[in-house]
Amino acid sequence: VLVDVNADKAKGEEMDLSDGLVYADTKMKIRAGDYTDAKDTNIVVLTAGIAQKPGQTRLELVKINANITKTCCEQLKENGFDGIMIVAGNPVDIMTYVAYKTLGLSSNHVFGSGAVLDSARLRFAISEKLGVAPGNIHAYIMGEHGDSSFVSWANTYVGCKNLLEYLDERDDVELAELQELYIGARDKAYHIIELKKATYYGIGLALKRIVSCVLNNEKAILPVSSYQNGEYGQTGYYIGTPSIVGSNGVEEIIKLPMTYQDQERFDNSFNTLKQTIIENLGDIIDLD
């Protein structure tokens, strides 16, 4: 069910997508709807919000998109939604918090796309650099989906082998080169926006992956934006951490052994998000 403030656009998307159903891998029904459909909905994927402009950071979208997210969630709540909410609007960690505070659902039933797409970009780039299939690169970008994110290289693996040990055995690749790949993955959305105004396909596939984990109770580990309960020394807000995703939403946050530098980076990223919320959203949501 597609819901949009522009009903004609939702109807047009229904017609366009339905034209391809004969070639789809699974049976689907696609239709335009409204918030009254929320009562019997298992999963809502919230993508509403203004698009990033060239040169604009995700954090600069906070106030406008917080109001949009709150309005959508109020409509869902009024119409009896009681399922799993997956947030993809930017800045995603903060919009996930807004959705959680507005909907009143349990924190594990509301989570964001986090760094799932960023991590996919990084895994692909590393696989190209090392000549190893992307499926055998296990790397997670953590923290904010944005400029303060980081990679815990000590917890990155090539197959079952620690990446740092693997690099020690090769004389053709340095860790500094992989750090550059991370920066490229982190900033790739900015370059795509400069070229075509917005990102669509990468995040669409990432969201498909997340939704599949919930619908099929896969219990896969994905770096989604999860509510913190002290797993990494911080509590009360959402941030990207490797988490087990299944039919109950975020079922567990995986606690990785962090180096001192990684913990500093995590704390900095968390505090960046926390301060942005405190400074900008007190008049929009209840921060208590």
N, C-alpha and C positions, 0 to 999 in steps of 0.2 A: 504494500500500500504506500503510495507516494503522496506526501502532504507538503504543500508549498503555499506561502502567502499569496503567490500568484497562481490561482487555480488553473488558469489556461496553460501555464507552463507545465504543471503537474500532469494535465490531460495530454499535452503534447508529448511529454516523456513516456507516458503510458503507451501511447500509440506507436512511438518510435521503437521502444524496447520490445513491445509485443510482436513487432514484425520479425524479430529474430528468434522467437521462441521455438520455431520448428527446428532450429539448429542447436538449441540448448542441450546441455548434458543431462539435465534433470527436468522433471515436469514442474512448471511454475505457472502461476496466475499473477498478472501485474495489473493494477488498477490505481487510478487517482482516488484519493479519499479525503477524509478530514479527521479531526481529533476525536470524533465519536467512535472511530475504529480502535481507539487506544485500549478500551476495556479488555478486549480479548487478545491483545498483542503480547507475544512472548518476548520480543526484542524490539527496541527502538534504537535506530542509529541516527544520532542528531548531528547534522552537518550544517545547520543554519548559521548564518553570520555573514558579515561583509568580507569581501575578499581582500587579501593583502595586496598593497600597491607596491610597485617596484621601489626598492630601497627602504621599505617599511619593515620594522621588526614585528614579530608576533606579539610581543608584549605591548606594543602600541595600539593594539586592537581591543584592549581590555574592556573599557567602559561600554562601548557600543555593543560589542558582542555579548557582554555579560547581560545587558538588558534584553537582547534577543533571546539568549539561552533561557533566562528566567521566564520570559513570556511563553516560550514554547513549553517549558516544563510545568508552568501553572496550568496551561491548557490540558496537558497530559494528565496531571493530577486531578483536575476537575472532572475528567472523563474516565477516571477509574483505572489508569495504568498502574500495573503492579508487577511488571516483568523486569527484564534486564535492560539497563540503559548503557549504550556505548556512545561516547562523545567523541566527535572528530573536529569540532570547531576550534579555531585558534584564538588565544593561546590555549592549547588543549588541556593542560594540567589545571589551569585556573577555571576554564569553562566546565570541567568535570566537577570541580568543587562547587561551583554555582548550581549545577544540576543536582548534585547531592543535597545541598542545603535547601533547595526549592522543593524537590520531590518528596523528601522525607523517607526514602527507602533506605535499606541497610547499605552500609558503605561498600560491601562486596558486590552488590547488585548494580552499582553505578561505577563505571570506570572509563578511562579514555584510551584512545588509540596510541597515546604515548610516543615511544620511540620505535614502534614496530616498523614503520616505513624507513626511518633513518637507519635502523639496524640492518634492514634488507639492503639498502644502498651500500652500506659499509661491507657487508658480507660479500656482495657481488664484486665490489672493487678489490677486496683482498683476494678473492678467488682468482680474479684476472691476474693480479700481481704474482701470486704464488703458483698459479697453474694447477689449482685444486678445485674440484666441483664446489659450487656455492653451498650445497647441502651439507658439505663436510666442514664448513667454516662456522664455528660457534662463537659469535661475537655479539655483545650487547652494548648499545649506547644507553647510558643511564642518565638520570636527572631530568631536568627540564627538556621538553621538546623545543629546543631553541639554542641560544648562544651560550648558555652555561652548562650544556651537556658535556659528557666525557665518556671515554672508553676505559674500562678496567682491563688493561692489557694482561694483568696477572691472571685474570679469569677468562681469557680468550683461548680457544682450542682449535687445532687443525685435526679433525677426526677426534681421536682420543688422546692426542699429544698436546701438551701445553705449548702455546704459540711461542713464548720466550725461549723455551728449550728448542723448539723447532728452528727458530731463527739462528740460535747458536750453532746449529749444525750446517747452516747454509752461509755461504760467503757472498751471495749476490743480492741480498735484501737486508736492509737495516730497519729497525723499529721506527726511526724518524720518518722513513718513507711511508710506513703504514699510518703514522700520525697525520701525515699530509692527506692520506686517503680519507681519514676520519673527518678532517676539516672540510674536504670536498663533499663528503656525504652530508655533514651537518648543514652546509650552506647551499646544497644543490637546489632546494626549493626556491631560494632567492633568484638563482640563475634561470630556472624554468619560468618563474613569474616575469622576469625581464623579457623573455622570449615570447611567451604565449599567454601572459596575464594571470594564469592560475594553474594549479596542478589538479589532475583528474584521475588518470589511470593508475598510477602507483598507489595512491591512497585508496582508490576503489578496490584494488586487489588486496591491499593490506586489510581493509575492513572486511572483505569477503573471508579472509583467513580467520579473523577474530570471530566473526559470526559463526563460522563452521565449527570452531572450537566449542562454542556455547551450545549450538543445536545438536552436535554429535557427542557432547560430553567428552571431548578429546583429552582434557587435562594436559594440554600442551603448555610449554613454558614460553611465554612471550613477554617482551619488555613493555607492557602496557602501563598506563598511568593509574597507579593503585593508591588507595588510602593507607597512610603509614600509621602503624601501631607500635613503633619503636624498633622495628626490624633493623633499621640502619641508624638508630639513635635519634630519630625524629618522629614526631606524632602530629596528627591533626589535619594534615593536608595531603593532596595528591601529587605524585611525582612518578617518573618512569623508573620502574624496577622490574627485574625478571619475576614473573608471577605465573602460577598455575591457573589456567583458564579452562573452565568446564561449565556444566549446566547450571551451577550455582554462582556463576560469575567469576570473580577473582577468589579462588578457593585457598590459595596460600601464596605468600610472598617468599621467594627463595632468598635466603640470607647468604650472600657470598662473602668469603673472607677478604676484607678490604685492606689495602696498604694504607699507610698514614696519609699519603698524597691523595689516594682515591677518596678516603673519608673526608678530607678537606674539600675536595671538589664537590662531593655529594652535599655536604653541609652548606657550601656556598650556593649551590643551585637551589637547594630547598629554601634557604633564607631569602634568595632573590624572589622566588614565587610567593613566599609568605608575606614579605614586605610589600610586594605589588598588590596583593589582595587587601592587606590592611590599609594601604594608602589610597586605594581606588574604589573599593567596593563596599565600604561601610554604609553608604546610603542606598545600596541596591539589595544586599542580603544581610541576614543576621549573622554577625561574626562570632557570637558567643558559642 
